[in-house]
Amino acid sequence: MIAFPLIYFICLFVFFWSKQKTWNIDLAATSLLVVISFCAIMIDINDIYDEYGINQKNLTLPTILLFCLQWTIVLIPIHLLSRIQLLRHFPIKEKMLYLFFIVMAISSLLMIISRAGDIREALVMDLADVRDEHYKDITEGGDKGSNYLMLIPNIFISNPFPTLALFFWFYMKAFMKCNVFLRAGILISSIVQAIIAIIMAGRAAMIYWAFDFFLLYSYFFQYLSKSVKRIITMTASILGGLAGFLFIAITIARFDGTQINRDPFDSLYGYAGQHINNFCTMFVHGSDSPLTFDREFPLLSKLTGHQFDLVNHYEAITSQLKANILVNVFDTFGAELYLDLGWIGYILFMLFIILLSIYIKYKWQEMSFNRVFFFVIVVAFFTRGLFAWPFVHHYTTFAIAFTLSCGYFFKYAFRI
């Protein structure tokens, strides 16, 4: 039964390939699900349930079929978007586009500078100590207060801006001749979340960036020259090696001393493949979860005076459930929706994606430049939605609103 998702997503990969017979973002996205499905099988073969954040085995045929259906629905708009020709920006907008790039790069650099001391401390500390210190701060309610001078930088590093910055880095490579410092600044903007994540020995931001890079490189594959592809491959190899080293170091720090005589690959399989079992677990045992809108509508929560904290949120859910299960960030966005909003919220959101797919299919004949801002939100949703609900925090709500506003801004030509 656990082999079904792997077989299904391989068949879906072949189907997408038959439609266009060229590498693109839909194939890249499906291949990630193939990898997740394979690692889920390895979890089952090695019987590492109830370890590495994985719940006890709760696989059922209905929930496995639901997992496949959920991701098929999400892949449909990505597949449709992959078949639309990308158009360049209007020349009249070039100066405004450069200004947008500069603001994005400066905001990211300001965030790194403002956290330089924490980053430096994290680099010289043992990673296990970094992790322990971070969670100690959370447990004690560590909050240094809001810095309103950093409002714009905080928005510009929130999702989906890192994905948008990476999109524009590829866009520069494909269509623009930009200063090397500006390209470097945009690349830093795309990875700033991962840099800051070093402070708490976090792995997720590095994975998000790697997935974004893989998907967007696949999208731009048809637009890039061979020489540019070679340069990007070299860049990806260097950054990927560094990210891989940090990932391995953090993983060892997190699990060192917790398991005896374990296979070093078990933690990798657990990290990459627990999504399916945890998804099934939430739908099997999560019906008692309290109804709440705080995670899906964080700005509304902020305006009504609720202090949303993800750790406290998971603890509140766990305390309400009758079953002894681990609620964490590896159950995909769908399970998070189900835990917070029940079947009604889950079904309504799936219907929204279906309606969105219908709109794209019949209304979008080309990918005009202003539409790339919406496209980036879809990509960011997929890469982060593989783990959990992707748009937590009110800064993210501002970032999404600003991203969509940019789409309208670049759609029309204003005369001043």
Secondary structure, DSSP 8 states (H G I E B T S, - for coil): -TTHHHHHHHHHHHHHHHHH-S--HHHHHHHHHHHHHHHHHHHHHHT-TTSTT--S----HHHHHHHHHHHHHHHHHHHHHHTS-B----GGGHHHHHHHHHHHHHHHHHHHHHTHHHHHHHHHS-HHHHHHHHHHHHHTT------GGGHHHHHHTSTTHHHHHHHHHHHHHHH----HHHHHHHHHHHHHHHHHHGGGT--HHHHHHHHHHHHHHHHHTTTS-HHHHHHHHHHHHHHHHHHHHHHHHHHHHHHTTTSSS--TTHHHHHHHHHHHHHHHHHHHHGGG-----TTTSHHHHHHTT----HHHHHHHHHHH-SS-----S-SHHHHHHHHHHHHHHHHHHHHHHHHHHHHHHHH-SSB-GGGHHHHHHHHHHHHHHTTS-S--SHHHHHHHHHHHHHHHHTTS----
